[in-house]
């Protein structure tokens, strides 16, 4: 089935960002370069994201310029010794009348397959019905297998979402930001390192003919700005903690 290519309005991170965001990105780049010799590049759509070999790992079509139904997007690419070893992405959606209608209506993306999302948990549905207005979808986190378990990886997993969510707030003025993670990621404890305020099960991603149980996470704009200020104050030491106490799990 032929799909209609969406039009993504590119974000000029330098021109559209606030003083806070510019300072945050400058400090993050410097800290990662000094500590690990790695570089962070920030992009105003998903083109650079789609050019990364993710070693077989899948990503939502929401982070693909060809398939996304988002109105804007951003991504962060991490390089070490000239090699692309990490990614992050965030997409902007206009949630009218609410985000649950977007997810189960037109969807977050359309790539010509039967991929779709279902909200099956009652509590999860309430959260997505409550998301109205401008909504950021934070995700696309990937670190090369060669680097997993290293100090660099343990830094990137919380740092990249912190930066991307700040872009969503400071450039796009979002009302809400959410993320989605496979259930297996939550079971391994990796989800806690994303430093989300709330995590909750109840989403199913139908992908390549299979149903994948998903959790969603939520982080309000006020906390996103607080995280940015905390990083400016503490730098990479902000991530020295286990992160378990930074997450409030809504599920019992």
Residue pairs with C-beta under 8 A, 6 or more apart in sequence:
1 112
2 112
3 66
3 67
3 110
3 111
3 112
5 66
6 65
6 66
6 67
6 68
6 69
6 70
8 45
8 46
8 65
8 68
8 70
8 71
8 72
8 73
9 71
9 72
10 44
10 45
10 72
11 44
11 45
11 72
11 73
11 74
11 167
11 171
11 172
12 44
13 21
13 25
13 42
13 43
13 44
13 74
13 167
13 171
14 22
16 171
17 25
17 167
17 170
17 171
18 170
18 171
20 166
20 170
20 225
20 228
20 229
21 166
21 167
21 170
21 171
21 228
23 232
24 163
24 166
24 228
24 231
24 232
25 40
25 42
25 163
27 231
27 232
27 235
28 40
28 159
28 163
28 231
29 39
29 40
31 235
31 236
32 38
32 39
32 40
32 78
32 155
32 156
32 159
32 236
33 39
35 151
35 155
35 236
36 80
36 151
36 152
36 155
37 80
37 81
38 78
38 79
38 80
38 85
38 152
39 78
39 79
39 80
40 76
40 77
40 78
40 163
41 48
41 76
41 77
41 79
42 74
42 75
42 76
42 163
42 167
43 49
43 74
43 75
43 76
43 77
44 72
44 73
44 74
45 65
45 72
45 73
45 74
45 75
46 63
46 64
46 65
46 68
46 73
46 75
46 89
46 91
47 65
48 75
48 77
49 59
49 63
49 64
49 75
49 77
49 87
49 89
49 140
50 63
50 64
50 65
50 66
52 77
52 84
52 87
52 142
53 84
54 87
54 142
55 144
55 145
57 142
58 207
59 87
59 89
59 139
59 140
59 142
60 108
60 109
60 137
60 139
60 140
60 180
61 67
61 68
61 108
61 109
61 110
61 111
61 115
62 68
62 69
62 70
62 91
62 108
62 109
62 137
62 139
63 73
63 75
63 89
63 91
63 139
63 140
64 109
64 111
65 73
66 111
67 109
67 110
67 111
68 91
68 108
68 109
69 93
69 102
69 106
69 107
69 108
69 109
69 110
70 91
70 92
70 93
70 108
70 137
71 92
71 93
71 94
72 91
72 92
72 172
73 89
73 90
73 91
73 92
74 89
74 90
74 164
74 167
74 168
74 171
75 87
75 88
75 89
75 90
75 140
76 86
76 87
76 88
76 89
76 160
76 163
76 164
77 84
77 86
77 87
78 84
78 85
78 86
78 87
78 143
78 156
78 160
79 85
80 147
80 152
83 144
85 143
85 144
85 146
85 147
86 142
86 143
86 144
86 147
86 153
86 156
86 160
87 140
87 141
87 142
87 160
88 139
88 140
88 141
88 160
88 161
88 163
88 164
89 139
89 140
89 164
90 136
90 137
90 138
90 139
90 140
90 164
90 165
90 167
90 168
90 177
91 108
91 136
91 137
92 134
92 135
92 136
92 137
92 168
92 172
92 174
93 99
93 102
93 108
93 134
93 135
93 136
93 137
94 102
94 133
94 134
94 135
95 101
95 102
95 131
95 132
95 133
95 134
95 135
95 176
96 102
96 132
96 133
97 132
98 128
98 129
98 130
98 131
98 132
99 128
99 129
99 131
99 132
99 135
99 176
99 178
100 119
100 125
100 128
100 129
100 131
102 108
102 135
103 117
103 119
103 128
104 116
104 117
104 118
104 119
107 115
107 116
107 117
108 117
108 137
109 115
113 208
114 206
114 209
115 205
115 206
115 207
115 208
116 205
116 206
117 203
117 204
117 205
117 206
117 214
118 203
118 204
118 206
119 125
119 128
119 202
119 203
120 202
120 203
120 204
121 200
121 201
121 202
121 203
122 202
123 200
123 202
123 250
123 251
124 200
124 201
124 202
124 203
124 216
125 202
127 178
127 198
127 200
127 216
127 218
128 178
128 216
131 175
131 176
131 178
132 175
132 176
133 174
133 175
133 176
134 172
134 173
134 174
134 175
134 176
135 174
135 175
135 176
135 177
135 178
136 165
136 168
136 169
136 172
136 174
136 176
136 177
136 178
137 177
137 178
137 179
137 180
138 161
138 164
138 165
138 168
138 177
138 178
138 179
138 219
139 179
139 180
139 181
141 157
141 160
141 161
141 194
143 153
143 156
143 157
147 153
154 193
154 239
155 236
155 239
157 190
157 193
157 194
158 193
158 194
158 195
158 238
158 239
158 243
159 231
159 236
159 239
161 179
161 194
161 195
162 195
162 224
162 227
162 228
162 231
165 177
165 219
165 224
165 227
166 224
166 225
166 227
166 228
168 174
168 177
168 224
169 177
169 221
169 224
169 225
174 221
175 221
176 218
176 220
176 221
177 218
177 219
177 220
177 221
177 224
178 216
178 217
178 218
178 219
179 194
179 196
179 216
179 217
179 218
179 219
180 203
180 205
180 214
180 215
180 216
180 217
181 190
181 191
181 194
181 199
181 214
181 215
181 216
181 217
182 205
182 212
182 213
182 214
182 215
183 201
183 212
183 213
183 214
183 215
185 191
185 215
186 199
186 201
186 215
189 244
191 199
191 215
191 217
191 247
192 242
192 243
192 244
192 246
192 247
193 243
194 217
194 247
195 219
195 227
195 243
195 246
195 247
196 217
196 218
196 219
196 247
197 217
197 218
197 219
197 220
197 223
197 247
197 248
198 217
198 218
198 219
198 248
198 249
198 250
199 215
199 216
199 217
199 218
199 247
199 248
199 249
199 250
199 251
200 215
200 216
200 217
200 218
200 249
200 250
200 251
201 213
201 214
201 215
201 251
202 215
202 216
203 213
203 214
203 215
203 216
204 211
204 212
204 213
204 214
205 211
205 212
205 214
206 212
230 238
231 238
